[in-house]
Amino acid sequence: MEVAVSHPRVSIQPTTTISLFMLSKRVKQNVLKTVARHEGDTGSAEAQIGLLTRQIEELSNHLRKHKKDFHSRRGLLQMVADRRKHLKYLEQKDEKAYASLIQKLGLKR
């Protein structure tokens, strides 16, 4: 969001802001290359788990630096819970894919 404020004593120039917690297009593509079932796959459990794992890593690094950012911490907990649900689903549906994904992502299970 770009905002320009005109005030006699305050001069704020418009800047381009990048969301701190959103993954860039290139990062998403790299994650999807390693975990997707097929080319163009973004909706499978494996793809969702891979993207959530990467977002969790980014947010965890942010929270190590900003210990009092409780709003972001809540978002992290929601992402972890969502990933856990996807992992549970995948484990029930396809144990081989589950084991392979855990190994690729280096998750503890």
N, C-alpha and C positions, 0 to 999 in steps of 0.2 A: 504494500500500500504506500503510495507516495502522497505526502502532504506538504503543502507550502503555506507557511504562515507569514502574513505581512503585519508587522507591528513596528512602531517607530524604534523601539529599543531591542527587539528580538529579531534575529535573522536566522531562520532555519531553512536550509536548502533541501529540496527533495532528494531523497536517496532511495536506492533500490535495496529493499530488505529481503533477505533470504530466511525463510523459516528455519529455525535452529533444529527442529526435530523431524523435518521432512527429508526423505532420502532423495538425492539427485537422480535424474533419469539414468545417468551412467551407472551409478551404484546399484539401482534397481535391476538394470539389465545384467550386470555382473552376477548379482545374487540369483536371478532367474536362470541364467545360463547353467549354474551349478546344480540347481534343485528342481527345475521344471520338468514335467513329464514329457512335454513335446514343445516345439517351437511356438511361441505366442501364448504359452500357458501362463495365466496369471491368477486363475481361480481355484486351482487344485489345492488340496490341503498342504501338499509339499511346498508349493509356491508361497502360500500364505504364511506358513511356518518360517520359511527362509526369510521373507521380508520382515516379519515380526521380530525374528531373532536379530537381524541387523539393526532395526529401530531400537530394540532393547539395549543393544550394545552402545549405540550412540547416546541414548538417554542416560544410561548408567555412567558413561564418562562425564556427561554434563553434571550429573548429580554428585559425582565425587568432588567436583570443583565448587559447586553451589549447594552446599549442604542444607540450606534453609529453604530451598525451592520446593515447598510442599505440594503445590499445585501440579508440578511436573512429576513429582513422586507418585501422586495419585494416578496420573496417566500411565506411568510405568507399571504400576500394579495391575491396571486394567489390561495392558498389553500382555503381561505375563500370564494373567488368567485366560485371556483369549488364546494365547499360544498353547497353554496347557489343554484347553478344550480341543483345539485342532489336533494336538498330539494324541489325545485320548481317542478321538475319532479315527485317526489314521491307524493307531495300534489295533483297534477293533476290526477295521476293514481290511488292512493289508500289513501283516506283521513284517514281511520282508522289506517293504518300502519304508516302514517305520524304522527298522534297525539300520537300514542304509542311510536314511536321512539323519538319524541321531549321530551316526559316525561322521557323515559329511560336515555337519554343523558343529560337531564337538560338544554336544549337549550331554549333561549327566542324566542318566536314567537307568 
